């Protein structure tokens, strides 16, 4: 494989590119992690006829979490279907900004629609559907966004630039969570004095997130240019795109099983990484007894820890290569996840400690995984390979949500959902061990 292109890594383009990650924190941190999904799985979405404090109520609450997991698993399948087609077309046309713009626009509209999801059982399914639509659109936009990495970084800086993007997302999440905590979130100061009747405060949060995402998506669309269309790459229809996908996978099997093995391993462990943040706040509130306000404060601390560790990991990535960074991160995640499960009866302090340790390793693993693929991507096929990266990732994306839901259904105890996520991370770690890494 050809190493990343020698494109000029201007500070202006890097900052503009990272601004999209900063804006994406609204969807990642607020909607899918610390606020809206916690809202959807809260008491008010359980039928009022179910007596509070009973075993039936506990089962009903668990069904909300498993329903969210099932919806996200379905969203992953949709991304797996769309990503290879859109990635190939981005390479053929060079229009990566268009893919970022369209995907971001759908995310913004989905978040605006969430502001109409009232805190009542009939709105649970529409709320989950909107989260899933936003997830699909965000992942499709990310295919094109990730491919832009090769137009703004050089082989010597790609690890740091990738880490800077991830860290920007975490830092953006810190600022936005603090703003929402002070102005709107229950148990916070609520400076705006908005009532929580029908979940109005959370619904306004969703509208603010839509504006936040839209504003910070603008710089990358203005400052990072599209690349020239790849010579000789035709625009393919859906059937042709999937025939090409099959040929690519077969070609990798014949010529580069190491890269193919990495795509498979990363598909598994990246789904586990997503599960940590997607279900972390749900676990904090339902298993460890966090209030909504405590979840937000934890979210701020989690993003600080994740942002700092990701920035530091970029230098290790460029010096030692991305694989050691991923391996250390996965080992840390598995150990911390098991510890959190074993301590699930110890109260909030146990989750504060174990959860923050988990957050130390999520960002570095995500950033180094993107960096490793970017180092291996041939020039003019970045979108195609990142589309394959998204496709393989989304083929496995049902694993963490499905195992999270399955473990809860089998035991009736939401704490066992933690083990479902840990199992996915452990399998990804085993699959990664024999893969040859790439140095900086």
C-alpha positions in Angstrom: 0.0 0.0 0.0 1.1 3.6 -0.7 1.8 5.8 2.3 -0.3 8.9 2.9 0.0 11.7 0.4 2.5 14.5 1.0 -0.1 17.2 1.3 0.7 20.5 3.0 -0.5 20.4 6.6 -1.4 24.0 7.1 -2.5 25.0 10.6 -5.6 26.7 9.1 -6.8 23.5 7.4 -6.1 21.4 10.4 -8.1 23.7 12.7 -11.0 23.8 10.2 -11.0 20.1 9.9 -10.9 19.6 13.7 -13.8 22.0 14.1 -16.1 19.4 12.6 -15.2 17.0 15.4 -15.7 19.8 17.9 -19.2 20.4 16.6 -19.9 16.7 16.4 -19.6 16.6 20.2 -23.1 17.8 20.3 -24.4 14.5 18.8 -21.8 12.2 20.4 -21.6 13.6 23.9 -25.0 15.1 24.4 -27.4 13.1 22.3 -26.0 9.6 22.2 -24.1 9.5 25.5 -24.8 11.8 28.4 -28.2 13.4 27.9 -30.7 12.4 25.3 -30.3 8.6 25.6 -30.3 8.8 29.4 -33.6 10.8 29.0 -35.1 8.2 26.7 -34.3 5.4 29.2 -35.6 7.3 32.2 -38.6 6.7 34.4 -41.0 8.9 32.5 -40.9 6.7 29.5 -42.2 3.7 31.5 -46.0 3.3 31.4 -47.6 5.1 34.4 -49.7 2.0 35.0 -46.6 0.0 36.1 -46.1 0.5 39.9 -42.8 2.2 40.7 -40.4 0.3 42.9 -41.7 -3.1 41.8 -40.0 -5.9 39.9 -42.3 -5.1 36.9 -41.0 -1.6 36.9 -37.4 -2.8 36.9 -38.1 -5.1 33.9 -39.9 -2.2 32.1 -36.8 0.0 32.6 -34.5 -2.7 31.4 -36.6 -3.0 28.2 -36.0 0.6 27.4 -32.2 0.1 27.5 -32.5 -3.1 25.4 -34.8 -1.3 22.9 -32.3 1.5 22.5 -29.6 -1.1 21.9 -31.7 -2.9 19.3 -32.4 0.4 17.4 -28.7 1.2 17.3 -27.9 -2.3 16.0 -30.4 -1.7 13.1 -28.8 1.7 12.4 -25.4 -0.1 12.1 -26.8 -2.4 9.5 -28.0 0.6 7.4 -24.6 2.2 7.6 -23.0 -1.0 6.5 -25.2 -1.0 3.4 -24.6 2.6 2.4 -21.0 3.3 3.3 -19.2 1.4 0.5 -21.3 2.9 -2.2 -20.9 6.5 -0.9 -17.2 6.0 -0.2 -16.5 4.8 -3.8 -18.5 7.7 -5.2 -16.6 10.2 -3.1 -13.3 8.9 -4.6 -14.8 8.9 -8.2 -16.0 12.5 -7.9 -13.6 14.0 -5.3 -16.7 15.6 -3.6 -16.0 14.8 0.0 -17.2 18.1 1.3 -20.6 17.3 -0.2 -20.8 14.0 1.7 -19.9 15.8 4.9 -22.4 18.6 4.3 -25.3 16.3 3.5 -24.6 13.9 6.4 -24.3 16.8 8.8 -27.5 18.4 7.6 -29.5 15.2 8.3 -27.9 15.1 11.8 -29.0 18.7 12.4 -32.5 18.0 11.3 -32.8 14.9 13.4 -31.7 16.8 16.5 -34.2 19.6 15.8 -36.9 16.9 15.6 -35.8 15.5 19.0 -36.9 18.7 20.5 -40.5 17.4 20.0 -39.9 14.1 21.8 -42.1 14.6 24.9 -41.3 12.7 28.1 -44.0 10.1 27.8 -44.1 6.4 26.7 -45.6 7.0 23.2 -42.6 9.1 22.3 -40.0 6.4 23.2 -40.0 4.8 19.7 -39.9 8.1 17.8 -37.0 9.2 20.0 -35.0 6.0 19.3 -35.8 6.3 15.6 -34.4 9.9 15.6 -31.2 8.8 17.4 -30.8 6.0 14.9 -31.3 8.3 11.9 -28.8 10.8 13.3 -26.4 7.9 13.9 -26.6 6.7 10.3 -26.1 10.2 8.9 -23.2 11.0 11.3 -21.4 7.8 10.3 -21.9 8.5 6.6 -20.5 12.0 7.0 -17.6 10.6 9.0 -16.6 8.4 6.0 -15.9 11.5 4.0 -14.5 13.5 6.9 -11.9 10.7 7.8 -10.8 10.6 4.1 -10.0 14.3 4.4 -7.3 13.4 6.9 -4.9 12.5 4.0 -5.3 15.9 2.4 -4.2 17.9 5.5 -1.5 15.7 7.2 1.9 14.3 6.3 3.3 10.9 7.3 5.2 12.5 10.1 2.2 14.3 11.6 -0.8 12.0 10.8 -0.9 10.6 14.3 -0.9 14.0 16.0 -3.5 15.4 13.5 -5.8 12.5 14.0 -5.5 12.7 17.8 -6.1 16.5 17.6 -9.3 15.9 15.8 -10.6 13.3 18.4 -9.4 15.6 21.2 -11.3 18.5 19.7 -14.4 16.5 19.9 -13.9 15.7 23.6 -13.0 19.3 24.4 -16.1 20.6 22.5 -18.1 18.1 24.5 -16.7 19.6 27.8 -17.7 23.1 26.9 -21.2 22.2 25.6 -22.0 19.9 28.6 -21.0 22.7 31.0 -23.2 25.2 29.2 -26.1 22.9 29.3 -25.5 21.9 32.9 -25.5 25.5 34.1 -28.5 26.6 32.0 -30.9 23.7 31.5 -30.1 20.3 33.0 -32.0 19.1 36.1 -30.0 19.2 39.4 -27.9 22.0 37.9 -28.3 25.7 38.5 -30.8 26.0 35.6 -30.1 29.6 35.1 -32.6 29.8 32.3 -35.4 28.7 34.6 -36.9 26.3 32.0 -39.4 23.8 33.4 -38.9 20.0 33.0 -42.5 19.4 32.3 -42.7 17.0 29.4 -38.9 17.0 29.2 -38.9 20.6 27.9 -35.4 21.3 29.3 -33.9 18.2 27.5 -35.8 19.0 24.3 -34.3 22.5 24.3 -30.8 20.9 24.8 -31.4 19.0 21.5 -32.3 22.2 19.7 -29.1 23.8 21.0 -27.1 20.8 19.9 -28.5 21.2 16.3 -27.3 24.8 16.2 -23.9 23.9 17.7 -23.3 21.2 15.1 -24.4 23.4 12.2 -22.1 26.3 13.1 -19.0 24.2 13.6 -19.5 22.3 10.4 -19.0 25.4 8.3 -15.1 25.8 8.6 -14.3 22.4 7.1 -16.6 23.1 4.2 -14.9 26.4 3.5 -11.2 25.7 4.2 -10.5 22.0 3.3 -10.7 21.6 -0.5 -12.0 18.6 -2.4 -9.4 16.5 -4.1 -9.4 15.9 -7.9 -11.5 13.0 -9.0 -9.5 9.8 -9.0 -8.4 8.9 -12.5 -10.1 5.8 -13.9 -12.6 5.4 -11.1 -16.1 5.3 -12.6 -19.3 6.3 -10.8 -20.9 3.0 -9.9 -24.5 2.1 -9.1 -25.4 0.1 -6.0 -24.9 -3.4 -7.6 -21.6 -2.4 -9.2 -20.4 -0.8 -5.9 -21.0 -4.1 -4.1 -19.4 -6.1 -6.8 -16.4 -3.8 -6.4 -16.6 -4.2 -2.6 -16.5 -8.0 -3.0 -13.6 -7.7 -5.4 -11.7 -5.5 -3.0 -12.1 -7.9 -0.1 -11.1 -10.8 -2.3 -8.1 -8.8 -3.5 -7.1 -8.0 0.1 -7.4 -11.7 1.0 -4.9 -12.5 -1.8 -2.5 -9.6 -1.5 -2.7 -8.0 1.9 -4.3 -10.2 4.6 -2.7 -8.1 7.2 -4.8 -5.0 6.2 -7.9 -7.2 5.9 -7.2 -8.7 9.3 -6.9 -5.2 10.7 -10.2 -4.1 9.2 -11.9 -7.1 10.9 -10.2 -6.6 14.2 -10.9 -2.9 14.2 -14.6 -3.5 13.3 -15.0 -5.5 16.5 -13.0 -3.3 19.0 -14.4 -0.1 17.5 -17.9 -1.3 18.2 -16.9 -2.0 21.8 -15.4 1.5 22.0 -18.7 3.0 20.7 -20.6 0.9 23.3 -18.5 2.3 26.2 -19.7 5.8 25.4 -23.1 5.0 24.1 -24.2 3.0 27.1 -21.8 4.4 29.8 -24.2 7.2 31.0 -27.2 4.8 30.9 -25.2 2.4 33.1 -24.2 5.2 35.4 -27.9 6.3 36.0 -29.6 2.9 36.0 -26.9 0.8 37.8 -24.9 3.1 39.9 -27.7 5.6 40.9 -26.3 8.7 39.3 -28.8 11.6 39.0 -29.1 13.5 35.8 -26.9 16.3 37.1 -24.3 13.8 38.3 -24.3 12.2 34.8 -23.5 15.6 33.3 -20.7 16.4 35.7 -19.2 12.9 35.0 -19.6 13.6 31.3 -17.5 16.8 31.7 -14.8 14.9 33.6 -14.9 12.0 31.2 -14.3 14.3 28.2 -11.4 16.1 30.0 -9.7 12.8 30.7 -10.4 11.4 27.2 -9.3 14.6 25.5 -6.0 14.9 27.4 -5.2 11.2 26.9 -5.9 11.4 23.2 -3.7 14.4 22.7 -0.8 12.6 24.5 -1.4 9.4 22.5 -0.9 11.2 19.2 2.8 11.7 20.0 3.2 8.0 21.0 1.4 7.1 17.7 3.9 9.1 15.6 6.9 7.8 17.5 6.1 4.1 18.1 3.3 3.4 15.6 -0.4 3.1 16.2 -0.7 -0.6 17.0 1.1 -0.4 20.4 -1.3 2.5 21.3 -4.3 0.4 20.4 -3.1 -2.7 22.2 -2.4 -0.9 25.5 -5.7 0.9 25.3 -7.7 -2.3 24.7 -6.0 -4.1 27.6 -6.8 -1.1 29.8 -10.4 -1.0 28.7 -11.0 -4.7 29.3 -9.4 -4.6 32.8 -11.3 -1.4 33.8 -14.6 -2.8 32.4 -14.4 -6.0 34.4 -13.5 -3.9 37.5 -16.6 -1.7 37.0 -18.9 -4.7 36.7 -17.4 -6.3 39.9 -17.9 -3.1 41.8 -21.5 -2.4 40.5 -22.9 -2.7 44.1 -20.4 -0.2 45.5 -22.2 3.0 44.6 -21.3 6.1 42.6 -17.7 6.3 43.7 -16.9 3.0 42.0 -18.2 4.3 38.7 -16.4 7.5 39.1 -13.1 5.7 39.4 -13.7 2.9 36.9 -15.5 5.1 34.4 -12.7 7.7 34.2 -10.1 4.9 33.8 -12.1 3.6 30.9 -12.2 7.1 29.4 -8.4 7.3 29.5 -8.2 4.6 26.8 -11.2 5.1 24.5 -9.9 8.2 22.6 -6.4 6.9 22.0 -7.7 3.6 20.6 -10.1 5.5 18.3 -7.5 7.9 17.0 -4.8 5.3 16.5 -7.1 3.1 14.6 -7.9 5.9 12.2 -4.2 6.7 12.0 -3.2 3.2 11.2 -5.7 2.9 8.3 -4.7 6.3 6.9 -1.0 5.2 6.9 -2.0 2.2 4.7 -4.4 3.9 2.4 -3.4 4.2 -1.3 -3.5 7.7 -2.7 -6.9 8.3 -4.6 -8.6 5.4 -2.8 -8.9 7.1 0.7 -12.7 7.4 0.5 -13.1 3.9 -0.7 -10.9 2.4 2.1 -12.5 4.6 4.7 -15.9 3.5 3.3 -14.7 -0.1 3.7 -13.5 0.8 7.2 -17.0 2.1 8.0 -18.6 -0.9 6.4 -16.6 -3.5 8.2 -17.1 -1.5 11.4 -20.8 -1.3 10.8 -21.1 -5.0 9.9 -20.0 -5.6 13.5 -21.8 -2.6 15.0 -24.7 -4.7 16.2 -22.3 -6.6 18.6 -22.1 -4.2 21.5 -25.7 -3.1 21.4 -26.9 -6.6 20.9 -24.8 -8.2 23.6 -25.6 -5.3 25.9 -29.3 -6.0 25.4 -28.9 -9.8 25.4 -27.1 -9.9 28.7 -29.8 -7.7 30.3 -32.6 -9.8 28.9 -31.0 -13.0 30.1 -30.3 -11.8 33.6 -32.9 -9.1 34.2 -30.0 -7.0 35.6 -28.7 -4.0 33.8 -25.3 -4.4 35.4 -24.7 -7.5 33.2 -24.9 -5.3 30.1 -21.4 -4.1 31.1 -20.0 -7.6 30.5 -21.5 -7.6 27.0 -19.5 -4.6 26.0 -16.3 -6.0 27.7 -16.7 -9.2 25.7 -16.7 -7.3 22.4 -13.5 -5.4 23.4 -11.8 -8.6 24.5 -12.5 -10.3 21.2 -11.2 -7.3 19.3 -8.0 -7.3 21.3 -7.4 -11.0 20.5 -8.0 -10.4 16.8 -5.6 -7.4 16.8 -2.6 -9.2 18.4 -1.3 -11.0 15.2 -1.7 -7.9 13.0 1.4 -6.2 11.9 1.4 -2.5 12.7 2.7 0.5 10.9 5.3 2.9 12.3 5.3 6.7 12.1 
